[in-house]
């Protein structure tokens, strides 16, 4: 197993992580921005108001994007397991 192969596997793993977590992070970011604008305009500074909508939005995003995320991660894991002999040898 060469160093280039290890770096390629790690690069692909990071790419899968970024790709699968991206939609959830974007949903949390947009929800946080909307809540912040709402808090600034109404001058309500309740701390829980910032967290509860983000949690709900991310849970809805998990329901929506969950099958796609699971397919990406399982495809990556299956590829790793399929080539395990090549990686070990």
N, CA, C and O of each residue as an XYZ file, in Angstrom:
356
protein
N       0.851     -1.169      0.000
C       0.000      0.000      0.000
C       0.902      1.239      0.000
O       1.701      1.443      0.914
N       0.759      2.032     -1.011
C       1.624      3.196     -1.156
C       1.024      4.414     -0.468
O      -0.157      4.445     -0.121
N       1.865      5.399     -0.285
C       1.408      6.641      0.324
C       0.389      7.365     -0.528
O      -0.533      7.996     -0.012
N       0.562      7.269     -1.853
C      -0.383      7.917     -2.755
C      -1.776      7.307     -2.644
O      -2.783      8.010     -2.720
N      -1.819      5.978     -2.462
C      -3.107      5.306     -2.321
C      -3.793      5.716     -1.027
O      -5.005      5.936     -1.007
N      -3.030      5.821      0.046
C      -3.591      6.246      1.327
C      -4.138      7.672      1.228
O      -5.223      7.965      1.729
N      -3.386      8.539      0.587
C      -3.842      9.921      0.423
C      -5.084      9.981     -0.462
O      -5.985     10.779     -0.205
N      -5.143      9.156     -1.490
C      -6.319      9.125     -2.366
C      -7.560      8.651     -1.608
O      -8.648      9.199     -1.784
N      -7.393      7.634     -0.768
C      -8.526      7.144      0.030
C      -8.975      8.205      1.028
O     -10.173      8.439      1.193
N      -8.023      8.844      1.688
C      -8.365      9.891      2.646
C      -9.034     11.081      1.962
O      -9.975     11.669      2.496
N      -8.540     11.427      0.781
C      -9.141     12.534      0.025
C     -10.577     12.215     -0.359
O     -11.461     13.066     -0.257
N     -10.801     10.997     -0.797
C     -12.157     10.581     -1.163
C     -13.077     10.547      0.058
O     -14.252     10.902     -0.035
N     -12.533     10.116      1.211
C     -13.328     10.084      2.439
C     -13.726     11.493      2.865
O     -14.869     11.727      3.257
N     -12.793     12.420      2.789
C     -13.105     13.811      3.141
C     -14.137     14.376      2.180
O     -15.049     15.090      2.596
N     -14.001     14.063      0.902
C     -14.956     14.547     -0.089
C     -16.360     14.009      0.196
O     -17.339     14.747      0.089
N     -16.463     12.725      0.557
C     -17.771     12.137      0.882
C     -18.356     12.803      2.125
O     -19.557     13.066      2.182
N     -17.518     13.074      3.110
C     -17.991     13.741      4.325
C     -18.508     15.138      4.009
O     -19.579     15.522      4.479
N     -17.764     15.897      3.221
C     -18.195     17.246      2.867
C     -19.468     17.222      2.035
O     -20.363     18.044      2.234
N     -19.547     16.294      1.119
C     -20.703     16.208      0.235
C     -21.963     15.807      1.000
O     -23.044     16.331      0.732
N     -21.830     14.894      1.938
C     -23.009     14.418      2.670
C     -23.424     15.352      3.799
O     -24.605     15.412      4.143
N     -22.487     16.072      4.376
C     -22.858     16.988      5.460
C     -23.247     18.361      4.934
O     -23.852     19.149      5.661
N     -22.916     18.659      3.701
C     -23.189     19.962      3.123
C     -24.644     20.400      3.167
O     -24.930     21.503      3.633
N     -25.571     19.577      2.698
C     -26.976     20.007      2.724
C     -27.484     20.316      4.133
O     -28.236     21.271      4.326
N     -27.081     19.524      5.101
C     -27.525     19.761      6.479
C     -26.927     21.049      7.035
O     -27.600     21.798      7.743
N     -25.671     21.300      6.715
C     -25.032     22.530      7.174
C     -25.652     23.765      6.523
O     -25.820     24.796      7.173
N     -25.988     23.659      5.250
C     -26.619     24.778      4.561
C     -27.996     25.063      5.153
O     -28.363     26.223      5.342
N     -28.752     24.020      5.443
C     -30.072     24.199      6.054
C     -29.937     24.863      7.424
O     -30.694     25.779      7.745
N     -28.980     24.409      8.229
C     -28.762     25.017      9.547
C     -28.322     26.468      9.423
O     -28.752     27.316     10.204
N     -27.467     26.761      8.444
C     -26.994     28.124      8.236
C     -28.129     29.052      7.820
O     -28.269     30.146      8.367
N     -28.935     28.627      6.863
C     -30.040     29.465      6.388
C     -31.072     29.666      7.494
O     -31.581     30.772      7.677
N     -31.378     28.608      8.224
C     -32.327     28.731      9.330
C     -31.797     29.668     10.403
O     -32.549     30.490     10.927
N     -30.526     29.560     10.736
C     -29.924     30.455     11.719
C     -29.948     31.901     11.263
O     -30.184     32.805     12.065
N     -29.707     32.122      9.984
C     -29.748     33.482      9.444
C     -31.155     34.063      9.520
O     -31.333     35.222      9.895
N     -32.143     33.267      9.170
C     -33.531     33.732      9.237
C     -33.930     34.050     10.678
O     -34.559     35.075     10.939
N     -33.564     33.167     11.613
C     -33.881     33.400     13.021
C     -33.151     34.640     13.538
O     -33.722     35.411     14.311
N     -31.913     34.841     13.129
C     -31.158     36.019     13.559
C     -31.786     37.307     13.040
O     -31.869     38.299     13.766
N     -32.223     37.292     11.795
C     -32.905     38.467     11.246
C     -34.210     38.723     12.001
O     -34.545     39.868     12.304
N     -34.936     37.660     12.300
C     -36.178     37.797     13.069
C     -35.896     38.365     14.458
O     -36.616     39.247     14.925
N     -34.846     37.862     15.122
C     -34.504     38.355     16.450
C     -34.059     39.808     16.404
O     -34.370     40.576     17.314
N     -33.345     40.194     15.369
C     -32.876     41.576     15.271
C     -34.031     42.537     15.005
O     -34.046     43.652     15.528
N     -34.987     42.113     14.202
C     -36.098     43.013     13.896
C     -37.089     43.119     15.038
O     -37.677     44.181     15.243
N     -37.288     42.054     15.781
C     -38.246     42.087     16.886
C     -37.586     42.374     18.225
O     -38.282     42.581     19.219
N     -36.275     42.392     18.272
C     -35.486     42.612     19.491
C     -35.788     41.577     20.569
O     -35.727     41.869     21.764
N     -36.112     40.375     20.134
C     -36.277     39.253     21.059
C     -34.921     38.557     21.154
O     -34.400     38.092     20.141
N     -34.351     38.479     22.332
C     -33.024     37.888     22.489
C     -33.080     36.587     23.295
O     -32.221     36.343     24.142
N     -34.058     35.782     23.039
C     -34.190     34.498     23.714
C     -33.217     33.498     23.090
O     -33.208     33.319     21.872
N     -32.406     32.855     23.909
C     -31.378     31.940     23.399
C     -31.978     30.677     22.779
O     -31.467     30.171     21.780
N     -33.044     30.177     23.362
C     -33.626     28.943     22.825
C     -34.281     29.180     21.468
O     -34.447     28.243     20.687
N     -34.649     30.414     21.185
C     -35.255     30.709     19.888
C     -34.273     30.458     18.747
O     -34.689     30.181     17.622
N     -32.991     30.551     19.023
C     -31.990     30.311     17.981
C     -31.773     28.819     17.739
O     -31.447     28.424     16.619
N     -31.944     27.992     18.751
C     -31.597     26.574     18.619
C     -32.755     25.697     18.166
O     -32.561     24.801     17.344
N     -33.934     25.931     18.675
C     -35.066     25.049     18.376
C     -35.402     25.021     16.883
O     -35.565     23.934     16.331
N     -35.513     26.173     16.205
C     -35.792     26.087     14.757
C     -34.685     25.398     13.970
O     -34.960     24.698     12.996
N     -33.428     25.593     14.387
C     -32.325     24.916     13.684
C     -32.415     23.412     13.855
O     -32.213     22.662     12.900
N     -32.716     22.969     15.059
C     -32.839     21.526     15.309
C     -33.970     20.942     14.472
O     -33.810     19.889     13.856
N     -35.105     21.618     14.449
C     -36.246     21.126     13.670
C     -35.907     21.115     12.181
O     -36.222     20.151     11.483
N     -35.270     22.172     11.691
C     -34.924     22.247     10.270
C     -33.931     21.161      9.878
O     -34.053     20.562      8.810
N     -32.949     20.906     10.735
C     -31.962     19.858     10.425
C     -32.622     18.481     10.470
O     -32.292     17.621      9.653
N     -33.537     18.254     11.395
C     -34.245     16.969     11.427
C     -35.083     16.768     10.159
O     -35.131     15.665      9.614
N     -35.735     17.823      9.698
C     -36.501     17.722      8.444
C     -35.549     17.467      7.273
O     -35.854     16.682      6.376
N     -34.394     18.136      7.289
C     -33.411     17.920      6.218
C     -32.871     16.494      6.245
O     -32.603     15.915      5.192
N     -32.709     15.926      7.430
C     -32.257     14.527      7.523
C     -33.300     13.594      6.913
O     -32.957     12.631      6.228
N     -34.560     13.883      7.164
C     -35.623     13.056      6.568
C     -35.602     13.177      5.046
O     -35.774     12.187      4.334
N     -35.390     14.395      4.557
C     -35.400     14.609      3.107
C     -34.137     14.060      2.448
O     -34.215     13.328      1.461
N     -32.963     14.418      2.999
C     -31.691     14.039      2.377
C     -31.137     12.709      2.904
O     -30.120     12.229      2.405
N     -31.783     12.120      3.888
C     -31.284     10.889      4.511
C     -31.011      9.752      3.542
O     -29.926      9.171      3.584
N     -31.951      9.412      2.673
C     -31.685      8.310      1.737
C     -30.496      8.578      0.818
O     -29.709      7.675      0.533
N     -30.369      9.826      0.354
C     -29.241     10.180     -0.509
C     -27.920     10.104      0.258
O     -26.927      9.595     -0.262
N     -27.908     10.607      1.491
C     -26.699     10.548      2.325
C     -26.321      9.103      2.591
O     -25.155      8.725      2.477
N     -27.309      8.298      2.947
C     -27.047      6.888      3.233
C     -26.511      6.162      2.002
O     -25.614      5.327      2.121
N     -27.045      6.467      0.831
C     -26.565      5.839     -0.403
C     -25.112      6.213     -0.670
O     -24.316      5.355     -1.053
N     -24.753      7.483     -0.473
C     -23.366      7.916     -0.694
C     -22.402      7.239      0.268
O     -21.347      6.752     -0.138
N     -22.768      7.211      1.537
C     -21.867      6.638      2.552
C     -21.739      5.126      2.374
O     -20.643      4.580      2.493
N     -22.844      4.451      2.093
C     -22.762      3.000      1.905
C     -22.013      2.645      0.623
O     -21.325      1.625      0.577
N     -22.135      3.467     -0.413
C     -21.365      3.216     -1.640
C     -19.871      3.365     -1.374
O     -19.065      2.581     -1.876
N     -19.503      4.369     -0.586
C     -18.096      4.542     -0.233
C     -17.596      3.369      0.607
O     -16.511      2.842      0.358
N     -18.381      2.961      1.600
C     -17.982      1.837      2.447
C     -17.910      0.542      1.639
O     -16.997     -0.259      1.838
N     -18.849      0.333      0.744
C     -18.821     -0.874     -0.088
C     -17.592     -0.887     -0.985
O     -16.996     -1.942     -1.200
N     -17.209      0.267     -1.508
C     -16.011      0.348     -2.335
C     -14.761      0.037     -1.512
O     -13.855     -0.651     -1.981
N     -14.722      0.540     -0.305
C     -13.578      0.240      0.575
C     -13.507     -1.258      0.848
O     -12.436     -1.859      0.759
N     -14.652     -1.864      1.181
C     -14.655     -3.298      1.490
C     -14.385     -4.147      0.251
O     -13.738     -5.190      0.352
N     -14.862     -3.724     -0.903
C     -14.590     -4.476     -2.137
C     -13.118     -4.484     -2.486
O     -12.614     -5.477     -3.011
N     -12.421     -3.402     -2.207
C     -10.990     -3.294     -2.539
C     -10.096     -3.550     -1.346
O      -8.914     -3.208     -1.378
N     -10.625     -4.139     -0.305
C      -9.838     -4.356      0.914
C      -8.611     -5.232      0.665
O      -7.545     -4.996      1.233
N      -8.768     -6.224     -0.172
C      -7.626     -7.102     -0.482
C      -6.512     -6.315     -1.150
O      -5.333     -6.526     -0.869
N      -6.892     -5.412     -2.029
C      -5.901     -4.571     -2.706
C      -5.202     -3.628     -1.723
O      -4.004     -3.370     -1.839
N      -5.960     -3.125     -0.767
C      -5.398     -2.195      0.196
C      -4.448     -2.882      1.180
O      -3.422     -2.319      1.561
N      -4.794     -4.082      1.579
C      -3.977     -4.808      2.551
C      -2.708     -5.346      1.891
O      -1.620     -5.273      2.463
N      -2.858     -5.882      0.695
C      -1.752     -6.560      0.025
C      -0.711     -5.706     -0.523
O       0.255     -6.204     -1.103
